[in-house]
Amino acid sequence: MAIHIPWDKTDDWDRVEKYAEELGLEIGVVNSNLFQEQEYMLGSICNPESSVRKKAVGHMIECIEIMKATGS
């Protein structure tokens, strides 16, 4: 299954992973939501504002950490 961050964000990824296993599922994809917020109107990683690019990169790093935590 795919999860979307921040929509599916939790403080207990172990619990989510175990629940998915109980259902016979695996977390296969972690999608970073880099479009919803108004500041991403001009893009995220390629935004002309360095503060927006920095926020987007931080979000992507957070998603990578979630991937590691869930075995994605």
CHARMM internal coordinates of N, CA and C (Angstrom, degrees):
IC EDIT
DIST 1 N 1 CA 1.4275
DIST 1 CA 1 C 1.5188
ANGL 1 N 1 CA 1 C 108.54
DIST 1 C 2 N 1.2944
ANGL 1 CA 1 C 2 N 116.39
DIHE 1 N 1 CA 1 C 2 N 161.50
DIST 2 N 2 CA 1.4591
ANGL 1 C 2 N 2 CA 122.56
DIHE 1 CA 1 C 2 N 2 CA 178.44
DIST 2 CA 2 C 1.5246
ANGL 2 N 2 CA 2 C 108.92
DIHE 1 C 2 N 2 CA 2 C -107.77
DIST 2 C 3 N 1.3285
ANGL 2 CA 2 C 3 N 115.04
DIHE 2 N 2 CA 2 C 3 N 141.85
DIST 3 N 3 CA 1.4509
ANGL 2 C 3 N 3 CA 119.47
DIHE 2 CA 2 C 3 N 3 CA 172.38
DIST 3 CA 3 C 1.5180
ANGL 3 N 3 CA 3 C 108.25
DIHE 2 C 3 N 3 CA 3 C -117.26
DIST 3 C 4 N 1.3157
ANGL 3 CA 3 C 4 N 115.47
DIHE 3 N 3 CA 3 C 4 N 154.10
DIST 4 N 4 CA 1.4550
ANGL 3 C 4 N 4 CA 121.79
DIHE 3 CA 3 C 4 N 4 CA -177.45
DIST 4 CA 4 C 1.5251
ANGL 4 N 4 CA 4 C 108.64
DIHE 3 C 4 N 4 CA 4 C -122.78
DIST 4 C 5 N 1.3157
ANGL 4 CA 4 C 5 N 115.50
DIHE 4 N 4 CA 4 C 5 N 127.04
DIST 5 N 5 CA 1.4567
ANGL 4 C 5 N 5 CA 120.99
DIHE 4 CA 4 C 5 N 5 CA -177.97
DIST 5 CA 5 C 1.5214
ANGL 5 N 5 CA 5 C 108.52
DIHE 4 C 5 N 5 CA 5 C -109.06
DIST 5 C 6 N 1.3081
ANGL 5 CA 5 C 6 N 119.55
DIHE 5 N 5 CA 5 C 6 N 126.21
DIST 6 N 6 CA 1.4544
ANGL 5 C 6 N 6 CA 127.44
DIHE 5 CA 5 C 6 N 6 CA 22.15
DIST 6 CA 6 C 1.5203
ANGL 6 N 6 CA 6 C 115.43
DIHE 5 C 6 N 6 CA 6 C -96.73
DIST 6 C 7 N 1.3144
ANGL 6 CA 6 C 7 N 119.37
DIHE 6 N 6 CA 6 C 7 N -1.02
DIST 7 N 7 CA 1.4665
ANGL 6 C 7 N 7 CA 120.57
DIHE 6 CA 6 C 7 N 7 CA -174.65
DIST 7 CA 7 C 1.5258
ANGL 7 N 7 CA 7 C 112.49
DIHE 6 C 7 N 7 CA 7 C -55.97
DIST 7 C 8 N 1.3165
ANGL 7 CA 7 C 8 N 118.06
DIHE 7 N 7 CA 7 C 8 N -42.48
DIST 8 N 8 CA 1.4690
ANGL 7 C 8 N 8 CA 122.41
DIHE 7 CA 7 C 8 N 8 CA -175.53
DIST 8 CA 8 C 1.5246
ANGL 8 N 8 CA 8 C 112.73
DIHE 7 C 8 N 8 CA 8 C -100.84
DIST 8 C 9 N 1.3008
ANGL 8 CA 8 C 9 N 117.51
DIHE 8 N 8 CA 8 C 9 N 17.05
DIST 9 N 9 CA 1.4646
ANGL 8 C 9 N 9 CA 121.49
DIHE 8 CA 8 C 9 N 9 CA -175.77
DIST 9 CA 9 C 1.5327
ANGL 9 N 9 CA 9 C 111.11
DIHE 8 C 9 N 9 CA 9 C -66.11
DIST 9 C 10 N 1.3286
ANGL 9 CA 9 C 10 N 114.56
DIHE 9 N 9 CA 9 C 10 N 142.54
DIST 10 N 10 CA 1.4532
ANGL 9 C 10 N 10 CA 121.78
DIHE 9 CA 9 C 10 N 10 CA 179.32
DIST 10 CA 10 C 1.5194
ANGL 10 N 10 CA 10 C 109.43
DIHE 9 C 10 N 10 CA 10 C -144.75
DIST 10 C 11 N 1.3042
ANGL 10 CA 10 C 11 N 115.82
DIHE 10 N 10 CA 10 C 11 N 166.42
DIST 11 N 11 CA 1.4635
ANGL 10 C 11 N 11 CA 120.86
DIHE 10 CA 10 C 11 N 11 CA 175.60
DIST 11 CA 11 C 1.5271
ANGL 11 N 11 CA 11 C 111.76
DIHE 10 C 11 N 11 CA 11 C -94.53
DIST 11 C 12 N 1.3325
ANGL 11 CA 11 C 12 N 117.28
DIHE 11 N 11 CA 11 C 12 N -3.30
DIST 12 N 12 CA 1.4577
ANGL 11 C 12 N 12 CA 120.71
DIHE 11 CA 11 C 12 N 12 CA -174.44
DIST 12 CA 12 C 1.5296
ANGL 12 N 12 CA 12 C 110.76
DIHE 11 C 12 N 12 CA 12 C -133.73
DIST 12 C 13 N 1.3336
ANGL 12 CA 12 C 13 N 116.11
DIHE 12 N 12 CA 12 C 13 N 78.45
DIST 13 N 13 CA 1.4699
ANGL 12 C 13 N 13 CA 120.52
DIHE 12 CA 12 C 13 N 13 CA -178.44
DIST 13 CA 13 C 1.5168
ANGL 13 N 13 CA 13 C 111.82
DIHE 12 C 13 N 13 CA 13 C -68.95
DIST 13 C 14 N 1.3249
ANGL 13 CA 13 C 14 N 117.87
DIHE 13 N 13 CA 13 C 14 N -29.16
DIST 14 N 14 CA 1.4636
ANGL 13 C 14 N 14 CA 120.18
DIHE 13 CA 13 C 14 N 14 CA 176.53
DIST 14 CA 14 C 1.5164
ANGL 14 N 14 CA 14 C 110.27
DIHE 13 C 14 N 14 CA 14 C -60.54
DIST 14 C 15 N 1.3059
ANGL 14 CA 14 C 15 N 116.35
DIHE 14 N 14 CA 14 C 15 N -43.08
DIST 15 N 15 CA 1.4731
ANGL 14 C 15 N 15 CA 120.80
DIHE 14 CA 14 C 15 N 15 CA 179.67
DIST 15 CA 15 C 1.5278
ANGL 15 N 15 CA 15 C 111.11
DIHE 14 C 15 N 15 CA 15 C -63.54
DIST 15 C 16 N 1.3214
ANGL 15 CA 15 C 16 N 115.82
DIHE 15 N 15 CA 15 C 16 N -42.78
DIST 16 N 16 CA 1.4708
ANGL 15 C 16 N 16 CA 119.70
DIHE 15 CA 15 C 16 N 16 CA 179.36
DIST 16 CA 16 C 1.5207
ANGL 16 N 16 CA 16 C 110.52
DIHE 15 C 16 N 16 CA 16 C -63.41
DIST 16 C 17 N 1.3266
ANGL 16 CA 16 C 17 N 116.21
DIHE 16 N 16 CA 16 C 17 N -44.11
DIST 17 N 17 CA 1.4696
ANGL 16 C 17 N 17 CA 120.48
DIHE 16 CA 16 C 17 N 17 CA -179.73
DIST 17 CA 17 C 1.5322
ANGL 17 N 17 CA 17 C 110.76
DIHE 16 C 17 N 17 CA 17 C -62.72
DIST 17 C 18 N 1.3226
ANGL 17 CA 17 C 18 N 116.96
DIHE 17 N 17 CA 17 C 18 N -43.56
DIST 18 N 18 CA 1.4695
ANGL 17 C 18 N 18 CA 120.47
DIHE 17 CA 17 C 18 N 18 CA 178.79
DIST 18 CA 18 C 1.5171
ANGL 18 N 18 CA 18 C 111.31
DIHE 17 C 18 N 18 CA 18 C -64.56
DIST 18 C 19 N 1.3253
ANGL 18 CA 18 C 19 N 117.13
DIHE 18 N 18 CA 18 C 19 N -40.33
DIST 19 N 19 CA 1.4655
ANGL 18 C 19 N 19 CA 120.70
DIHE 18 CA 18 C 19 N 19 CA 178.65
DIST 19 CA 19 C 1.5250
ANGL 19 N 19 CA 19 C 110.54
DIHE 18 C 19 N 19 CA 19 C -64.20
DIST 19 C 20 N 1.3212
ANGL 19 CA 19 C 20 N 116.43
DIHE 19 N 19 CA 19 C 20 N -42.58
DIST 20 N 20 CA 1.4615
ANGL 19 C 20 N 20 CA 120.26
DIHE 19 CA 19 C 20 N 20 CA 177.49
DIST 20 CA 20 C 1.5293
ANGL 20 N 20 CA 20 C 110.09
DIHE 19 C 20 N 20 CA 20 C -59.53
DIST 20 C 21 N 1.3392
ANGL 20 CA 20 C 21 N 116.90
DIHE 20 N 20 CA 20 C 21 N -43.48
DIST 21 N 21 CA 1.4626
ANGL 20 C 21 N 21 CA 120.68
DIHE 20 CA 20 C 21 N 21 CA 178.30
DIST 21 CA 21 C 1.5235
ANGL 21 N 21 CA 21 C 111.58
DIHE 20 C 21 N 21 CA 21 C -60.89
DIST 21 C 22 N 1.3305
ANGL 21 CA 21 C 22 N 116.72
DIHE 21 N 21 CA 21 C 22 N -40.67
DIST 22 N 22 CA 1.4725
ANGL 21 C 22 N 22 CA 120.47
DIHE 21 CA 21 C 22 N 22 CA 177.92
DIST 22 CA 22 C 1.5238
ANGL 22 N 22 CA 22 C 111.33
DIHE 21 C 22 N 22 CA 22 C -59.59
DIST 22 C 23 N 1.3157
ANGL 22 CA 22 C 23 N 116.14
DIHE 22 N 22 CA 22 C 23 N -31.78
DIST 23 N 23 CA 1.4665
ANGL 22 C 23 N 23 CA 121.35
DIHE 22 CA 22 C 23 N 23 CA 179.85
DIST 23 CA 23 C 1.5253
ANGL 23 N 23 CA 23 C 112.19
DIHE 22 C 23 N 23 CA 23 C -88.64
DIST 23 C 24 N 1.3347
ANGL 23 CA 23 C 24 N 116.34
DIHE 23 N 23 CA 23 C 24 N -1.00
DIST 24 N 24 CA 1.4627
ANGL 23 C 24 N 24 CA 120.33
DIHE 23 CA 23 C 24 N 24 CA -178.36
DIST 24 CA 24 C 1.5242
ANGL 24 N 24 CA 24 C 112.92
DIHE 23 C 24 N 24 CA 24 C 78.31
DIST 24 C 25 N 1.3299
ANGL 24 CA 24 C 25 N 116.22
DIHE 24 N 24 CA 24 C 25 N 24.63
DIST 25 N 25 CA 1.4609
ANGL 24 C 25 N 25 CA 121.25
DIHE 24 CA 24 C 25 N 25 CA -178.32
DIST 25 CA 25 C 1.5210
ANGL 25 N 25 CA 25 C 110.96
DIHE 24 C 25 N 25 CA 25 C -114.85
DIST 25 C 26 N 1.3006
ANGL 25 CA 25 C 26 N 115.71
DIHE 25 N 25 CA 25 C 26 N 162.97
DIST 26 N 26 CA 1.4542
ANGL 25 C 26 N 26 CA 122.74
DIHE 25 CA 25 C 26 N 26 CA 172.41
DIST 26 CA 26 C 1.5207
ANGL 26 N 26 CA 26 C 108.26
DIHE 25 C 26 N 26 CA 26 C -130.72
DIST 26 C 27 N 1.3202
ANGL 26 CA 26 C 27 N 116.04
DIHE 26 N 26 CA 26 C 27 N 149.20
DIST 27 N 27 CA 1.4580
ANGL 26 C 27 N 27 CA 119.77
DIHE 26 CA 26 C 27 N 27 CA 173.34
DIST 27 CA 27 C 1.5153
ANGL 27 N 27 CA 27 C 106.25
DIHE 26 C 27 N 27 CA 27 C -83.16
DIST 27 C 28 N 1.3065
ANGL 27 CA 27 C 28 N 116.17
DIHE 27 N 27 CA 27 C 28 N 108.22
DIST 28 N 28 CA 1.4527
ANGL 27 C 28 N 28 CA 120.72
DIHE 27 CA 27 C 28 N 28 CA -174.67
DIST 28 CA 28 C 1.5089
ANGL 28 N 28 CA 28 C 113.74
DIHE 27 C 28 N 28 CA 28 C -97.57
DIST 28 C 29 N 1.3148
ANGL 28 CA 28 C 29 N 116.18
DIHE 28 N 28 CA 28 C 29 N -29.71
DIST 29 N 29 CA 1.4584
ANGL 28 C 29 N 29 CA 120.11
DIHE 28 CA 28 C 29 N 29 CA -175.24
DIST 29 CA 29 C 1.5228
ANGL 29 N 29 CA 29 C 109.20
DIHE 28 C 29 N 29 CA 29 C -136.82
DIST 29 C 30 N 1.3142
ANGL 29 CA 29 C 30 N 115.65
DIHE 29 N 29 CA 29 C 30 N 137.92
DIST 30 N 30 CA 1.4568
ANGL 29 C 30 N 30 CA 121.77
DIHE 29 CA 29 C 30 N 30 CA 171.43
DIST 30 CA 30 C 1.5204
ANGL 30 N 30 CA 30 C 106.54
DIHE 29 C 30 N 30 CA 30 C -115.12
DIST 30 C 31 N 1.3132
ANGL 30 CA 30 C 31 N 116.22
DIHE 30 N 30 CA 30 C 31 N 109.26
DIST 31 N 31 CA 1.4611
ANGL 30 C 31 N 31 CA 121.22
DIHE 30 CA 30 C 31 N 31 CA -179.00
DIST 31 CA 31 C 1.5195
ANGL 31 N 31 CA 31 C 110.11
DIHE 30 C 31 N 31 CA 31 C -92.38
DIST 31 C 32 N 1.3031
ANGL 31 CA 31 C 32 N 116.02
DIHE 31 N 31 CA 31 C 32 N 127.93
DIST 32 N 32 CA 1.4616
ANGL 31 C 32 N 32 CA 120.01
DIHE 31 CA 31 C 32 N 32 CA 176.16
DIST 32 CA 32 C 1.5258
ANGL 32 N 32 CA 32 C 108.91
DIHE 31 C 32 N 32 CA 32 C -88.38
DIST 32 C 33 N 1.3138
ANGL 32 CA 32 C 33 N 115.76
DIHE 32 N 32 CA 32 C 33 N 129.80
DIST 33 N 33 CA 1.4576
ANGL 32 C 33 N 33 CA 120.88
DIHE 32 CA 32 C 33 N 33 CA 179.90
DIST 33 CA 33 C 1.5286
ANGL 33 N 33 CA 33 C 107.97
DIHE 32 C 33 N 33 CA 33 C -88.19
DIST 33 C 34 N 1.3041
ANGL 33 CA 33 C 34 N 115.76
DIHE 33 N 33 CA 33 C 34 N 99.83
DIST 34 N 34 CA 1.4593
ANGL 33 C 34 N 34 CA 121.35
DIHE 33 CA 33 C 34 N 34 CA -179.15
DIST 34 CA 34 C 1.5228
ANGL 34 N 34 CA 34 C 111.40
DIHE 33 C 34 N 34 CA 34 C -117.82
DIST 34 C 35 N 1.3321
ANGL 34 CA 34 C 35 N 116.05
DIHE 34 N 34 CA 34 C 35 N 38.45
DIST 35 N 35 CA 1.4567
ANGL 34 C 35 N 35 CA 118.68
DIHE 34 CA 34 C 35 N 35 CA -178.27
DIST 35 CA 35 C 1.5245
ANGL 35 N 35 CA 35 C 113.47
DIHE 34 C 35 N 35 CA 35 C -140.07
DIST 35 C 36 N 1.2957
ANGL 35 CA 35 C 36 N 117.63
DIHE 35 N 35 CA 35 C 36 N -20.54
DIST 36 N 36 CA 1.4617
ANGL 35 C 36 N 36 CA 121.02
DIHE 35 CA 35 C 36 N 36 CA -170.77
DIST 36 CA 36 C 1.5318
ANGL 36 N 36 CA 36 C 113.35
DIHE 35 C 36 N 36 CA 36 C -72.35
DIST 36 C 37 N 1.3001
ANGL 36 CA 36 C 37 N 117.44
DIHE 36 N 36 CA 36 C 37 N -40.34
DIST 37 N 37 CA 1.4536
ANGL 36 C 37 N 37 CA 120.49
DIHE 36 CA 36 C 37 N 37 CA -174.08
DIST 37 CA 37 C 1.5317
ANGL 37 N 37 CA 37 C 111.34
DIHE 36 C 37 N 37 CA 37 C -74.56
DIST 37 C 38 N 1.3133
ANGL 37 CA 37 C 38 N 115.54
DIHE 37 N 37 CA 37 C 38 N 144.43
DIST 38 N 38 CA 1.4624
ANGL 37 C 38 N 38 CA 122.01
DIHE 37 CA 37 C 38 N 38 CA -177.13
DIST 38 CA 38 C 1.5332
ANGL 38 N 38 CA 38 C 112.23
DIHE 37 C 38 N 38 CA 38 C -56.46
DIST 38 C 39 N 1.3322
ANGL 38 CA 38 C 39 N 117.00
DIHE 38 N 38 CA 38 C 39 N -36.19
DIST 39 N 39 CA 1.4595
ANGL 38 C 39 N 39 CA 119.12
DIHE 38 CA 38 C 39 N 39 CA -177.66
DIST 39 CA 39 C 1.5255
ANGL 39 N 39 CA 39 C 112.89
DIHE 38 C 39 N 39 CA 39 C -66.23
DIST 39 C 40 N 1.3348
ANGL 39 CA 39 C 40 N 118.12
DIHE 39 N 39 CA 39 C 40 N -14.81
DIST 40 N 40 CA 1.4572
ANGL 39 C 40 N 40 CA 121.25
DIHE 39 CA 39 C 40 N 40 CA 176.84
DIST 40 CA 40 C 1.5312
ANGL 40 N 40 CA 40 C 112.19
DIHE 39 C 40 N 40 CA 40 C -89.92
DIST 40 C 41 N 1.3319
ANGL 40 CA 40 C 41 N 116.83
DIHE 40 N 40 CA 40 C 41 N 10.01
DIST 41 N 41 CA 1.4610
ANGL 40 C 41 N 41 CA 121.39
DIHE 40 CA 40 C 41 N 41 CA -178.05
DIST 41 CA 41 C 1.5333
ANGL 41 N 41 CA 41 C 111.62
DIHE 40 C 41 N 41 CA 41 C -55.13
DIST 41 C 42 N 1.3296
ANGL 41 CA 41 C 42 N 116.63
DIHE 41 N 41 CA 41 C 42 N -34.12
DIST 42 N 42 CA 1.4675
ANGL 41 C 42 N 42 CA 120.61
DIHE 41 CA 41 C 42 N 42 CA -179.99
DIST 42 CA 42 C 1.5211
ANGL 42 N 42 CA 42 C 111.88
DIHE 41 C 42 N 42 CA 42 C -101.00
DIST 42 C 43 N 1.3065
ANGL 42 CA 42 C 43 N 116.04
DIHE 42 N 42 CA 42 C 43 N 18.37
DIST 43 N 43 CA 1.4545
ANGL 42 C 43 N 43 CA 120.95
DIHE 42 CA 42 C 43 N 43 CA -179.88
DIST 43 CA 43 C 1.5158
ANGL 43 N 43 CA 43 C 111.05
DIHE 42 C 43 N 43 CA 43 C 108.47
DIST 43 C 44 N 1.3103
ANGL 43 CA 43 C 44 N 115.34
DIHE 43 N 43 CA 43 C 44 N 173.53
DIST 44 N 44 CA 1.4607
ANGL 43 C 44 N 44 CA 120.33
DIHE 43 CA 43 C 44 N 44 CA -178.47
DIST 44 CA 44 C 1.5311
ANGL 44 N 44 CA 44 C 110.02
DIHE 43 C 44 N 44 CA 44 C -114.57
DIST 44 C 45 N 1.3029
ANGL 44 CA 44 C 45 N 117.42
DIHE 44 N 44 CA 44 C 45 N -76.68
DIST 45 N 45 CA 1.4618
ANGL 44 C 45 N 45 CA 121.78
DIHE 44 CA 44 C 45 N 45 CA -178.65
DIST 45 CA 45 C 1.5344
ANGL 45 N 45 CA 45 C 112.17
DIHE 44 C 45 N 45 CA 45 C -64.84
DIST 45 C 46 N 1.3149
ANGL 45 CA 45 C 46 N 117.13
DIHE 45 N 45 CA 45 C 46 N -30.74
DIST 46 N 46 CA 1.4692
ANGL 45 C 46 N 46 CA 120.92
DIHE 45 CA 45 C 46 N 46 CA -178.63
DIST 46 CA 46 C 1.5262
ANGL 46 N 46 CA 46 C 112.25
DIHE 45 C 46 N 46 CA 46 C -106.39
DIST 46 C 47 N 1.3113
ANGL 46 CA 46 C 47 N 117.70
DIHE 46 N 46 CA 46 C 47 N 16.67
DIST 47 N 47 CA 1.4561
ANGL 46 C 47 N 47 CA 121.76
DIHE 46 CA 46 C 47 N 47 CA 179.29
DIST 47 CA 47 C 1.5295
ANGL 47 N 47 CA 47 C 110.03
DIHE 46 C 47 N 47 CA 47 C -60.56
DIST 47 C 48 N 1.3311
ANGL 47 CA 47 C 48 N 117.96
DIHE 47 N 47 CA 47 C 48 N 142.84
DIST 48 N 48 CA 1.4588
ANGL 47 C 48 N 48 CA 119.70
DIHE 47 CA 47 C 48 N 48 CA 179.66
DIST 48 CA 48 C 1.5373
ANGL 48 N 48 CA 48 C 113.60
DIHE 47 C 48 N 48 CA 48 C -66.36
DIST 48 C 49 N 1.3254
ANGL 48 CA 48 C 49 N 118.28
DIHE 48 N 48 CA 48 C 49 N -19.12
DIST 49 N 49 CA 1.4621
ANGL 48 C 49 N 49 CA 122.02
DIHE 48 CA 48 C 49 N 49 CA -179.79
DIST 49 CA 49 C 1.5321
ANGL 49 N 49 CA 49 C 110.28
DIHE 48 C 49 N 49 CA 49 C -92.28
DIST 49 C 50 N 1.3104
ANGL 49 CA 49 C 50 N 116.07
DIHE 49 N 49 CA 49 C 50 N 123.64
DIST 50 N 50 CA 1.4702
ANGL 49 C 50 N 50 CA 119.80
DIHE 49 CA 49 C 50 N 50 CA -177.78
DIST 50 CA 50 C 1.5287
ANGL 50 N 50 CA 50 C 112.07
DIHE 49 C 50 N 50 CA 50 C -62.62
DIST 50 C 51 N 1.3230
ANGL 50 CA 50 C 51 N 118.18
DIHE 50 N 50 CA 50 C 51 N -32.54
DIST 51 N 51 CA 1.4681
ANGL 50 C 51 N 51 CA 120.23
DIHE 50 CA 50 C 51 N 51 CA -179.54
DIST 51 CA 51 C 1.5292
ANGL 51 N 51 CA 51 C 111.22
DIHE 50 C 51 N 51 CA 51 C -66.31
DIST 51 C 52 N 1.3209
ANGL 51 CA 51 C 52 N 116.31
DIHE 51 N 51 CA 51 C 52 N -34.81
DIST 52 N 52 CA 1.4682
ANGL 51 C 52 N 52 CA 120.34
DIHE 51 CA 51 C 52 N 52 CA 178.17
DIST 52 CA 52 C 1.5216
ANGL 52 N 52 CA 52 C 109.68
DIHE 51 C 52 N 52 CA 52 C -71.97
DIST 52 C 53 N 1.3190
ANGL 52 CA 52 C 53 N 117.25
DIHE 52 N 52 CA 52 C 53 N -42.55
DIST 53 N 53 CA 1.4705
ANGL 52 C 53 N 53 CA 120.37
DIHE 52 CA 52 C 53 N 53 CA 176.90
DIST 53 CA 53 C 1.5201
ANGL 53 N 53 CA 53 C 110.38
DIHE 52 C 53 N 53 CA 53 C -59.97
DIST 53 C 54 N 1.3262
ANGL 53 CA 53 C 54 N 116.96
DIHE 53 N 53 CA 53 C 54 N -42.88
DIST 54 N 54 CA 1.4669
ANGL 53 C 54 N 54 CA 121.37
DIHE 53 CA 53 C 54 N 54 CA 179.80
DIST 54 CA 54 C 1.5314
ANGL 54 N 54 CA 54 C 110.68
DIHE 53 C 54 N 54 CA 54 C -62.60
DIST 54 C 55 N 1.3084
ANGL 54 CA 54 C 55 N 117.14
DIHE 54 N 54 CA 54 C 55 N -42.30
DIST 55 N 55 CA 1.4686
ANGL 54 C 55 N 55 CA 120.81
DIHE 54 CA 54 C 55 N 55 CA 177.78
DIST 55 CA 55 C 1.5211
ANGL 55 N 55 CA 55 C 110.35
DIHE 54 C 55 N 55 CA 55 C -62.56
DIST 55 C 56 N 1.3256
ANGL 55 CA 55 C 56 N 117.52
DIHE 55 N 55 CA 55 C 56 N -43.26
DIST 56 N 56 CA 1.4683
ANGL 55 C 56 N 56 CA 121.76
DIHE 55 CA 55 C 56 N 56 CA -179.71
DIST 56 CA 56 C 1.5267
ANGL 56 N 56 CA 56 C 110.88
DIHE 55 C 56 N 56 CA 56 C -63.22
DIST 56 C 57 N 1.3225
ANGL 56 CA 56 C 57 N 116.65
DIHE 56 N 56 CA 56 C 57 N -43.78
DIST 57 N 57 CA 1.4648
ANGL 56 C 57 N 57 CA 120.06
DIHE 56 CA 56 C 57 N 57 CA 178.74
DIST 57 CA 57 C 1.5286
ANGL 57 N 57 CA 57 C 109.86
DIHE 56 C 57 N 57 CA 57 C -63.08
DIST 57 C 58 N 1.3205
ANGL 57 CA 57 C 58 N 117.27
DIHE 57 N 57 CA 57 C 58 N -42.99
DIST 58 N 58 CA 1.4649
ANGL 57 C 58 N 58 CA 120.83
DIHE 57 CA 57 C 58 N 58 CA 176.98
DIST 58 CA 58 C 1.5146
ANGL 58 N 58 CA 58 C 112.12
DIHE 57 C 58 N 58 CA 58 C -58.69
DIST 58 C 59 N 1.3335
ANGL 58 CA 58 C 59 N 116.28
DIHE 58 N 58 CA 58 C 59 N -40.16
DIST 59 N 59 CA 1.4681
ANGL 58 C 59 N 59 CA 120.43
DIHE 58 CA 58 C 59 N 59 CA 178.63
DIST 59 CA 59 C 1.5274
ANGL 59 N 59 CA 59 C 110.47
DIHE 58 C 59 N 59 CA 59 C -65.79
DIST 59 C 60 N 1.3151
ANGL 59 CA 59 C 60 N 116.77
DIHE 59 N 59 CA 59 C 60 N -41.21
DIST 60 N 60 CA 1.4605
ANGL 59 C 60 N 60 CA 120.07
DIHE 59 CA 59 C 60 N 60 CA 179.30
DIST 60 CA 60 C 1.5275
ANGL 60 N 60 CA 60 C 110.81
DIHE 59 C 60 N 60 CA 60 C -65.61
DIST 60 C 61 N 1.3300
ANGL 60 CA 60 C 61 N 117.74
DIHE 60 N 60 CA 60 C 61 N -38.89
DIST 61 N 61 CA 1.4665
ANGL 60 C 61 N 61 CA 120.77
DIHE 60 CA 60 C 61 N 61 CA 176.72
DIST 61 CA 61 C 1.5301
ANGL 61 N 61 CA 61 C 109.88
DIHE 60 C 61 N 61 CA 61 C -63.97
DIST 61 C 62 N 1.3258
ANGL 61 CA 61 C 62 N 116.65
DIHE 61 N 61 CA 61 C 62 N -40.53
DIST 62 N 62 CA 1.4674
ANGL 61 C 62 N 62 CA 120.19
DIHE 61 CA 61 C 62 N 62 CA 176.11
DIST 62 CA 62 C 1.5320
ANGL 62 N 62 CA 62 C 110.30
DIHE 61 C 62 N 62 CA 62 C -58.76
DIST 62 C 63 N 1.3138
ANGL 62 CA 62 C 63 N 117.21
DIHE 62 N 62 CA 62 C 63 N -42.33
DIST 63 N 63 CA 1.4608
ANGL 62 C 63 N 63 CA 121.03
DIHE 62 CA 62 C 63 N 63 CA 179.18
DIST 63 CA 63 C 1.5252
ANGL 63 N 63 CA 63 C 111.60
DIHE 62 C 63 N 63 CA 63 C -64.98
DIST 63 C 64 N 1.3138
ANGL 63 CA 63 C 64 N 117.34
DIHE 63 N 63 CA 63 C 64 N -36.73
DIST 64 N 64 CA 1.4646
ANGL 63 C 64 N 64 CA 120.77
DIHE 63 CA 63 C 64 N 64 CA 176.46
DIST 64 CA 64 C 1.5222
ANGL 64 N 64 CA 64 C 110.25
DIHE 63 C 64 N 64 CA 64 C -63.78
DIST 64 C 65 N 1.3222
ANGL 64 CA 64 C 65 N 117.34
DIHE 64 N 64 CA 64 C 65 N -40.88
DIST 65 N 65 CA 1.4582
ANGL 64 C 65 N 65 CA 121.01
DIHE 64 CA 64 C 65 N 65 CA 177.27
DIST 65 CA 65 C 1.5255
ANGL 65 N 65 CA 65 C 110.47
DIHE 64 C 65 N 65 CA 65 C -63.63
DIST 65 C 66 N 1.3158
ANGL 65 CA 65 C 66 N 117.50
DIHE 65 N 65 CA 65 C 66 N -38.37
DIST 66 N 66 CA 1.4737
ANGL 65 C 66 N 66 CA 121.49
DIHE 65 CA 65 C 66 N 66 CA 176.47
DIST 66 CA 66 C 1.5270
ANGL 66 N 66 CA 66 C 109.74
DIHE 65 C 66 N 66 CA 66 C -64.88
DIST 66 C 67 N 1.3303
ANGL 66 CA 66 C 67 N 116.79
DIHE 66 N 66 CA 66 C 67 N -39.92
DIST 67 N 67 CA 1.4636
ANGL 66 C 67 N 67 CA 120.34
DIHE 66 CA 66 C 67 N 67 CA 177.01
DIST 67 CA 67 C 1.5342
ANGL 67 N 67 CA 67 C 110.65
DIHE 66 C 67 N 67 CA 67 C -59.33
DIST 67 C 68 N 1.3211
ANGL 67 CA 67 C 68 N 115.78
DIHE 67 N 67 CA 67 C 68 N -43.57
DIST 68 N 68 CA 1.4658
ANGL 67 C 68 N 68 CA 119.90
DIHE 67 CA 67 C 68 N 68 CA 177.97
DIST 68 CA 68 C 1.5234
ANGL 68 N 68 CA 68 C 111.17
DIHE 67 C 68 N 68 CA 68 C -62.84
DIST 68 C 69 N 1.3283
ANGL 68 CA 68 C 69 N 116.33
DIHE 68 N 68 CA 68 C 69 N -42.94
DIST 69 N 69 CA 1.4710
ANGL 68 C 69 N 69 CA 121.06
DIHE 68 CA 68 C 69 N 69 CA -177.53
DIST 69 CA 69 C 1.5186
ANGL 69 N 69 CA 69 C 112.47
DIHE 68 C 69 N 69 CA 69 C -66.69
DIST 69 C 70 N 1.3303
ANGL 69 CA 69 C 70 N 116.88
DIHE 69 N 69 CA 69 C 70 N -30.74
DIST 70 N 70 CA 1.4577
ANGL 69 C 70 N 70 CA 120.52
DIHE 69 CA 69 C 70 N 70 CA -176.46
DIST 70 CA 70 C 1.5222
ANGL 70 N 70 CA 70 C 113.69
DIHE 69 C 70 N 70 CA 70 C -100.51
DIST 70 C 71 N 1.3206
ANGL 70 CA 70 C 71 N 117.18
DIHE 70 N 70 CA 70 C 71 N -3.88
DIST 71 N 71 CA 1.4597
ANGL 70 C 71 N 71 CA 119.65
DIHE 70 CA 70 C 71 N 71 CA -177.90
DIST 71 CA 71 C 1.5119
ANGL 71 N 71 CA 71 C 112.53
DIHE 70 C 71 N 71 CA 71 C 72.85
DIST 71 C 72 N 1.2899
ANGL 71 CA 71 C 72 N 117.25
DIHE 71 N 71 CA 71 C 72 N 22.89
DIST 72 N 72 CA 1.4687
ANGL 71 C 72 N 72 CA 121.82
DIHE 71 CA 71 C 72 N 72 CA -178.08
DIST 72 CA 72 C 1.5165
ANGL 72 N 72 CA 72 C 109.97
DIHE 71 C 72 N 72 CA 72 C -68.69
END
COOR INIT
IC SEED 1 N 1 CA 1 C
IC BUILD
